[in-house]
């Protein structure tokens, strides 16, 4: 996907929407590392590890899949000198690996495959096709991203369109679930260019989709079974599958084609299957190309237990997402989290010990990090950064919670905050500028008794808009400002 000058765009991180004064990027990265040090993991000399998948093995080794079709094993990955061996090779750009039931599972471009090292020599010697039944024709963009197994042992796969804007192979632009017995089931259509997929702690599936036709901005989307995700290009597979006698799974009929030039909030009212993006990741502000995701369930990665962390390929950053369900629809807020990675992040993994691994490459699109590939490790050092912890929608505004106690004087002053809102044109053309811009007025700021949250009342909330709430004037009890001062909330629904 086209990318403008990364250095110019990155300099506007978090300041574009609300005009707050932020430190230069280099200083911000340094400040972030006061809490979350980033360490490069040494890789085998002379090898190219364009990381595309990560998994922690039962014996403590880190499995690393690469875009070049290999799987490597790193013993003692948290040490200064991990020991590496090439475990498998000859795969077709695996984008998602997992270990379950004694097998290594991988989503390749044409299929889901499982592998095993039967003789224990450190190399896979048994490779079995599990299933897939989607098409592939050699186009560079027909990527396939896969999850770990769900509760039924099935791998969920999201399939990029052909050439990023066409669908010339079966089920391109769809999600297909592959069961251990080889059964394949189509579960959703309307996908454009995914960059990662994974499960929330409650088992709900989410994926990231990139800006382009019918995607005004990149976003995190809820992959609901039976849903239409917004891009009608791949819906020709309803006819292709029927002609081949292939089941379209739970998708019984082609959804109505949305109107180009409209707005998502309007069209979701017309297309029954339409599930709107859960969290828009504003293009040019938070990034260009969101990728893989992981959750902290350990409570050992700082104050963000239960929240999602998303890789970003172009800007070489990690983003943080808070999700909530309102009126039965997922929505929430995105925040900057950590910048300055070596290459374009593609895969992420959070270990039970609260260590986050991420890696990727810059091949194809370039990345701010500047290195052709990287594998890095993030640890929390025990210091709590002053951040917006959660951002929840209310009937007349938002409730912000914080990782530290606020200074009550600045927290109670509406002038400490700023708000803006916008949406995107929902169209078949590539992407969209920010449109229908609004500047809501913050009427009041009520500080909770414990000093850890503030209730902001706005004069207007707009359904379907991204609401950027910034707190540049807010201080903590020690007089410090927020490390990242803005949250970007996608308001699909207004609470009752």
C-alpha positions in Angstrom: 0.0 0.0 0.0 1.4 3.5 -0.8 3.1 5.2 2.1 4.1 8.9 2.3 7.3 10.0 3.8 7.4 8.1 7.1 9.6 10.5 9.0 7.2 13.4 8.3 4.1 11.4 9.3 5.7 9.9 12.4 6.6 13.3 13.7 2.9 14.0 14.0 2.2 11.0 16.3 -0.6 11.9 18.8 -0.4 15.6 18.0 -2.3 15.7 14.7 -5.8 15.3 16.0 -5.8 17.5 19.0 -2.9 19.8 18.6 -1.2 18.9 21.9 2.5 19.7 22.4 4.4 16.4 22.3 8.2 15.8 22.6 10.2 14.9 19.5 10.0 11.2 18.5 13.5 10.4 19.7 12.8 11.8 23.1 9.4 10.0 23.3 11.1 6.7 22.5 13.7 7.3 25.2 11.0 8.2 27.7 9.0 5.0 26.9 12.1 2.9 27.5 12.3 4.3 31.1 9.4 1.8 31.7 9.7 -0.7 28.8 13.3 -1.5 27.7 13.6 -3.0 24.2 16.3 -5.6 23.6 17.4 -7.0 20.2 17.5 -10.8 20.3 20.7 -12.0 18.6 19.9 -14.1 15.5 22.0 -16.7 13.7 25.0 -15.1 11.9 24.5 -14.7 8.1 20.8 -15.7 8.3 17.8 -13.5 7.3 15.0 -13.9 9.8 12.1 -11.9 8.4 9.9 -12.7 11.3 6.3 -13.7 10.4 5.2 -15.9 13.3 6.1 -16.5 17.0 5.3 -19.3 19.4 6.7 -20.3 22.8 7.4 -24.0 23.0 6.7 -26.3 26.0 10.5 -26.7 26.6 11.0 -22.9 26.7 12.3 -22.5 23.2 11.0 -19.6 21.0 9.8 -20.8 17.6 10.3 -18.1 14.9 8.6 -18.4 11.5 10.0 -16.3 8.6 8.6 -14.9 5.4 11.2 -16.9 3.6 9.5 -20.2 4.6 11.6 -21.3 7.6 10.9 -22.1 11.2 13.8 -21.6 13.7 14.0 -22.6 17.3 15.9 -20.4 19.8 16.9 -22.0 23.1 17.1 -19.5 26.0 15.7 -16.6 23.9 15.9 -14.2 26.9 19.7 -14.6 27.2 22.4 -12.6 25.5 23.4 -15.6 23.4 20.4 -17.8 22.5 21.2 -21.1 20.7 19.5 -21.5 17.3 18.6 -24.4 15.0 16.6 -24.5 11.7 13.6 -26.7 12.5 11.8 -26.5 9.2 12.2 -25.0 5.7 10.5 -24.9 2.3 7.2 -23.5 3.6 5.3 -20.9 1.6 5.5 -17.6 3.6 3.8 -18.9 6.9 2.0 -16.0 8.7 1.0 -17.5 11.9 2.3 -20.6 13.8 1.2 -22.4 17.0 2.1 -25.6 18.9 -0.8 -27.8 20.0 -1.3 -31.5 20.6 2.3 -32.4 19.8 2.2 -30.6 16.4 3.4 -27.4 15.0 0.6 -25.7 13.0 1.2 -23.1 10.4 -0.9 -21.1 8.0 0.8 -21.0 4.7 -0.4 -19.1 1.6 -2.2 -22.1 0.2 -3.2 -24.1 3.3 -3.0 -25.0 7.0 -0.2 -27.4 7.6 0.9 -29.4 10.7 4.5 -30.6 11.3 6.3 -32.9 13.8 9.8 -33.9 14.6 9.3 -37.7 15.1 12.9 -38.7 15.6 13.9 -35.9 18.0 16.8 -34.6 15.9 15.6 -31.0 16.1 14.2 -30.9 12.5 10.6 -31.5 11.4 10.3 -34.7 9.4 6.6 -35.1 9.0 4.5 -32.5 7.1 0.7 -33.0 6.7 -1.8 -30.8 4.8 -4.7 -30.2 7.2 -7.0 -28.1 5.0 -7.9 -24.8 3.5 -9.8 -25.0 0.2 -9.1 -21.4 -0.6 -7.5 -20.3 -3.9 -4.1 -19.0 -4.7 -2.8 -17.9 -8.1 0.7 -16.5 -7.5 -0.2 -12.9 -6.9 2.2 -11.2 -4.5 -0.6 -10.0 -2.3 -2.5 -13.2 -1.6 -1.3 -13.5 2.0 -2.9 -15.7 4.5 -2.8 -15.1 8.3 -3.7 -17.7 10.9 -4.5 -18.0 14.6 -3.7 -20.4 17.3 -6.4 -23.1 17.7 -9.7 -22.1 19.1 -11.7 -24.1 21.7 -12.6 -26.6 19.0 -9.0 -26.9 17.8 -9.7 -24.9 14.6 -7.4 -22.4 13.0 -9.0 -19.2 11.8 -7.5 -17.7 8.7 -8.0 -14.3 7.1 -7.2 -14.1 3.3 -5.9 -11.0 1.5 -7.5 -10.0 -1.7 -5.7 -10.5 -5.0 -3.4 -7.5 -5.7 -5.0 -5.8 -2.7 -8.0 -4.7 -4.7 -9.4 -7.7 -6.6 -10.5 -11.2 -5.9 -9.3 -13.7 -8.6 -9.1 -16.8 -6.3 -11.7 -18.6 -4.3 -12.4 -17.0 -0.9 -10.0 -14.2 -1.3 -11.3 -11.5 1.0 -12.8 -14.1 3.4 -12.1 -15.8 6.7 -12.0 -19.6 6.7 -11.8 -21.8 9.8 -9.9 -25.1 9.4 -10.6 -27.9 11.8 -8.1 -30.6 12.9 -10.0 -33.2 10.8 -9.5 -31.2 7.7 -12.9 -29.6 7.4 -13.0 -26.0 6.2 -15.7 -23.6 7.0 -16.1 -20.1 5.6 -17.1 -17.8 8.5 -17.0 -14.2 7.1 -16.6 -12.1 4.0 -15.7 -8.4 3.3 -12.0 -8.5 4.2 -9.4 -6.5 2.3 -5.8 -6.7 3.5 -5.4 -8.2 6.9 -2.1 -7.9 8.8 -2.8 -10.1 11.8 -5.4 -12.2 13.6 -5.9 -13.5 17.1 -8.3 -14.3 19.9 -9.3 -12.1 22.9 -9.3 -13.8 26.3 -13.0 -14.5 26.0 -12.5 -16.4 22.7 -13.8 -13.6 20.4 -11.7 -13.3 17.2 -10.3 -10.0 16.0 -8.1 -9.1 13.0 -6.4 -6.0 11.7 -7.2 -4.6 8.2 -5.3 -2.1 6.2 -6.4 1.2 4.6 -7.5 0.9 1.0 -10.7 0.4 -1.0 -13.7 0.4 1.3 -11.3 1.0 4.2 -11.0 4.7 4.9 -8.4 4.0 7.6 -6.7 0.9 9.0 -8.6 -0.7 11.9 -9.1 -3.5 14.3 -12.2 -5.6 13.4 -14.3 -8.1 15.2 -14.5 -11.3 13.2 -18.0 -12.3 14.0 -19.2 -15.6 12.5 -21.5 -14.9 9.6 -20.5 -11.3 9.3 -19.7 -9.0 6.4 -16.6 -6.9 7.2 -17.1 -4.1 4.8 -15.3 -4.7 1.5 -17.6 -6.3 -1.1 -14.8 -7.1 -3.6 -14.5 -10.8 -2.5 -18.2 -11.4 -2.6 -17.8 -12.9 -6.1 -16.7 -16.1 -4.2 -20.4 -16.8 -3.5 -20.9 -17.5 -7.2 -17.5 -19.1 -7.7 -18.1 -21.5 -4.8 -21.6 -22.4 -6.0 -20.3 -23.2 -9.5 -17.7 -25.5 -8.0 -20.1 -27.1 -5.5 -18.1 -25.8 -2.5 -19.9 -24.8 0.6 -19.8 -21.2 1.8 -20.3 -22.4 5.4 -22.4 -20.2 7.6 -22.7 -17.6 4.9 -25.9 -18.6 3.1 -26.3 -15.6 0.7 -24.3 -12.7 -0.7 -24.8 -9.6 1.4 -26.2 -6.4 -0.2 -23.5 -4.3 -1.8 -23.0 -1.1 0.2 -23.2 2.4 -1.5 -19.8 3.8 -2.3 -19.3 7.4 -1.1 -21.5 6.8 2.0 -20.5 6.4 5.6 -20.1 3.2 7.6 -22.7 4.1 10.2 -25.2 4.7 7.4 -24.5 1.5 5.5 -24.4 -0.8 8.5 -28.0 0.1 8.9 -28.8 -1.2 5.4 -26.6 -4.4 5.3 -27.7 -6.8 8.0 -24.5 -8.7 8.2 -22.2 -5.6 8.4 -20.0 -5.5 11.5 -18.3 -2.1 11.8 -14.6 -1.8 12.8 -14.2 -2.1 16.5 -11.3 0.4 16.7 -10.2 2.6 13.9 -6.4 3.2 14.0 -6.3 6.7 12.5 -4.2 6.6 9.3 -1.1 8.8 9.5 -1.5 9.3 13.3 -1.1 5.9 14.8 0.3 4.2 11.8 -0.2 2.8 8.3 -0.1 -0.9 8.5 -1.4 -2.7 11.7 -0.3 -6.3 12.0 -0.3 -9.0 14.7 -1.7 -8.7 18.2 -1.3 -10.2 21.6 -2.8 -9.7 25.1 -1.2 -9.5 28.6 -2.9 -12.1 30.8 0.1 -12.3 33.1 -0.3 -9.1 35.1 3.5 -8.9 34.8 3.7 -6.4 31.9 2.7 -3.3 33.8 -0.8 -1.9 34.5 -2.4 -3.1 31.3 -3.5 -6.6 32.1 -6.2 -7.8 29.7 -5.5 -5.2 27.1 -4.4 -5.7 23.5 -1.0 -4.8 21.9 -0.9 -4.4 18.1 2.2 -4.4 15.9 2.6 -1.7 13.3 4.7 -2.4 10.2 5.3 1.0 8.6 5.9 3.1 11.7 7.9 0.3 13.6 5.8 0.7 16.7 3.4 -1.1 19.1 -0.1 0.3 19.8 -2.3 -0.4 22.8 -6.1 -1.0 22.6 -8.8 -1.0 25.2 -12.0 -2.7 24.1 -15.6 -2.7 25.5 -18.9 -3.9 24.2 -21.7 -1.3 24.0 -25.2 -2.3 22.8 -23.9 -5.6 21.7 -21.2 -4.1 19.5 -17.4 -4.0 20.1 -15.7 -0.7 20.2 -13.0 1.1 22.1 -9.9 3.2 22.2 -6.4 3.1 20.7 -3.3 4.6 22.2 0.4 4.9 21.3 2.4 2.5 23.4 6.1 2.0 22.3 8.1 3.3 19.3 11.6 2.9 17.9 11.7 -0.8 16.9 14.3 -2.0 14.4 12.1 -3.0 11.5 8.5 -3.4 10.5 6.7 -5.3 13.2 4.6 -8.2 11.9 4.3 -10.8 14.6 3.8 -10.4 18.4 3.8 -12.8 21.3 3.2 -12.3 25.0 4.7 -15.0 27.3 3.1 -16.2 30.5 6.0 -14.4 32.3 5.0 -11.1 30.8 7.7 -10.8 28.2 6.6 -9.4 24.8 8.4 -10.6 21.6 7.9 -8.9 18.3 9.6 -9.0 14.9 9.2 -8.5 11.2 10.7 -7.1 8.1 10.6 -4.1 5.8 10.4 -6.0 2.5 7.7 -4.7 0.2 6.8 -1.5 1.9 9.7 -0.1 4.0 9.6 0.6 7.7 10.6 3.5 9.9 13.0 1.2 11.9 15.4 1.0 8.9 16.6 -2.6 9.3 15.6 -5.2 6.8 14.4 -7.5 9.6 14.5 -7.6 13.4 13.5 -9.7 16.4 13.1 -7.8 19.7 12.1 -8.4 23.3 10.2 -6.0 25.5 10.2 -6.3 29.3 8.5 -4.2 32.0 11.0 -2.9 34.5 8.5 -2.4 37.3 8.0 1.4 37.0 4.5 2.5 36.2 4.1 5.1 33.4 1.6 7.8 33.8 -0.9 6.9 31.1 -4.6 6.9 30.2 -5.4 3.4 31.3 -9.0 3.0 30.0 -11.3 5.1 28.0 -15.0 4.2 28.3 -18.0 5.7 26.4 -20.8 7.2 28.4 -24.2 8.6 27.3 -22.9 12.2 27.4 -19.1 11.8 27.1 -16.2 9.6 28.3 -14.7 8.3 31.4 -10.9 8.2 31.5 -9.1 6.1 34.1 -5.4 6.6 34.8 -2.5 4.4 35.9 -1.6 7.0 38.6 -3.5 9.4 40.8 -4.2 12.7 39.1 -3.6 16.2 40.3 -7.1 17.2 41.2 -6.8 20.8 40.2 -5.7 20.2 36.6 -8.0 17.1 36.3 -11.1 19.1 37.2 -10.3 21.9 34.7 -12.0 21.4 31.3 -9.2 23.5 29.8 -6.8 20.6 30.5 -8.5 18.6 27.8 -9.3 18.9 24.1 -11.6 17.0 21.8 -12.1 16.4 18.1 -14.1 14.0 16.1 -14.3 12.8 12.5 -15.1 9.9 10.2 -14.1 8.6 6.8 -15.8 8.3 3.4 -16.9 4.7 2.9 -16.0 4.2 -0.7 -14.6 1.9 -3.3 -11.7 4.3 -4.0 -8.5 4.0 -2.0 -8.7 5.2 1.6 -10.2 8.5 2.7 -9.3 11.8 4.2 -10.8 12.7 7.6 -14.2 14.1 6.9 -17.3 15.5 8.8 -14.9 17.0 11.3 -16.3 18.3 14.6 -14.8 20.0 17.7 -16.9 18.9 20.7 -16.9 21.2 23.7 -15.9 19.7 27.0 -18.5 21.0 29.4 -17.2 19.6 32.7 -14.6 17.3 34.2 -15.5 15.4 37.4 -12.8 13.7 39.3 -13.6 10.5 41.1 -13.1 10.2 44.9 -10.0 7.9 44.5 -8.3 10.4 42.1 -7.8 7.7 39.5 -10.6 8.6 37.0 -12.2 11.6 35.4 -15.7 11.8 33.9 -15.8 14.2 30.9 -19.1 15.6 29.8 -19.2 16.7 26.1 -21.8 18.9 24.4 -22.2 16.3 21.6 -21.3 12.7 20.8 -21.5 11.6 17.2 -22.3 7.9 16.4 -19.9 6.5 13.9 -17.1 9.0 14.5 -13.6 8.6 15.9 -13.4 10.8 19.1 -9.9 11.9 20.0 -9.7 13.0 23.6 -6.4 14.6 24.6 -5.3 15.7 28.1 -2.2 17.9 27.5 -2.8 19.9 30.6 -3.4 17.0 33.0 -0.8 16.3 35.6 -0.3 13.6 38.2 0.2 14.2 41.9 3.9 14.7 41.2 3.2 17.3 38.6 4.2 15.2 35.6 2.3 15.1 32.3 1.0 12.0 30.6 3.5 9.9 28.6 0.9 9.6 25.8 -1.8 12.2 26.1 -4.4 11.1 23.5 -6.9 8.3 23.2 -8.7 7.6 19.9 -12.2 6.1 20.6 -14.3 4.6 17.8 -17.9 5.4 18.8 -20.0 2.7 17.0 -22.7 2.9 19.6 -23.6 5.5 22.3 -24.5 3.8 25.6 -28.0 4.0 26.9 
